[in-house]
Amino acid sequence: MSNNREQWSSKTNFILAAAGSAVGLGNIWKFPYIAGENGGAAFLFIYMICIVIIGLPILNIEILLGRATQKNPVGAFRALSGKPFWTYVGALGVFASFTILSFYSIVGGWSVAYTIEALKGFTFDTPQVAGEFFELKNSNPLWIMGYHTAFFLGVVGIILSGVRAGLERASKYLMPALFFILAILVVQGLVLPDANQGVSFLFEPDWSKINAQTFLLALGHAFFTLSLGMGAMMTYGSYLSDKDDIVNASYLVAFLDTFIAIMAGVAIFTVVFSSGYDPTAGPGLVFHVLPPLLSQLTGGYFFALLFFLLLTIAAITSAISILEVSVSYLVDEVKYSRKKATLIMGTLVYVASIPCALSFNILADVTFLGTGLTFFDMADYLASNFLLPLGGFFLAIFAGYVWKVDEVVKNLLIGNSRSIYFGNSILKSKSFVAVLSFLIRYVSPISIFLVFLYQFGWI
Ligand code: PHE
């Protein structure tokens, strides 16, 4: 274990930081709109199954690989396998961190912009008007670049401050704030007229809405929302000590992440249904539909402000975990100082994100060879539908066949002592090991493989 490597100051702070990474735009912006488009409760049900049988085991493994090696993804795979192939898998994570942040920080910029618009007070009567406003603003490269830059500088500033002063302190205050704001929005949503329609949309499954696509989207989203497949959790795990309990931390992070997605779903669908809007409005659901709806409620000014503040907070705590992957890579492998690594990676990602920002104006017509996808769309598509599941696939293969499940369990037991949920006795039981082994060796890789076949149109 390297001596000068910073560590979390307490287990709670690690959990807050890991939850801060997991809870992000994926929960508040993405989950409601894909659930809205895919049958609500039916999607939620399948997504939760994916979280439990695929997401949770991979979450444990990622954090574990980080803690066991105390290294970034590239260094972690090199330390454990010694084979160049696995180093490339780590490098894939660094590349994914780059790709995700290049579009994620644009949405982060929108959240900042809408927080400021909310502060001025929204004046839209309908989603149409709000939609036109959104398009108009984005057609101005300076507007989008300005807010994107503001968001980005915030993220870089936190990373520069280091693990304890930066990552930890940010999550420690921002996460509880986020939870609190969301709780207010849920209560406010539930007392609206016809709120029960929104609630039943989210909790009463219409099984006829389920098809292969639902399953695949749910799986992909499980990766994205738990920050899996690119080494973010591995990097956070690398700042943990052997005394920390990974199994229960993973359980809690997955629970919190799902709980917050559901809270966001309730907050949004109660408003949507109460006003008779369409839950399948798509990615615009948050930016087009919520400002007019929220601002028309009693006290709407504050709810609108709270909501976008919440979105910004959630985006920041996730974005820092994305950038941290590439920064820790440079710090560990190239031996750069944290400051130098942050400035280099920050600049590179910033440059990479410029085409994404310009995808809404100057470069709107530049699309990738016949796909119709702009730079922004492509970064999103590549990350969520390809890079993360691919990373997850290799993680499962690595843990199941190279590192082996016995070694995984042996390592999981380290630090796992006085457990409330998954104590030593459970981890040691033969049936637990058998189930874990089955999930890691077969269920995860095969499901992910099927996703790929589907993505490429081969099934
Ligand atoms: N989990 C984050 C979200 O839901 C996104 C993310 C993906 C963060 C991958 C880190 C790594 O918004």
Residues whose N, C-alpha, C, O or C-beta is under 5 A from the ligand:
A	BS01	LIG	S21 A22 V23 G24 L25 G26 N27 F224 T225 L226 S227 L228 A232 S318 S321 I322
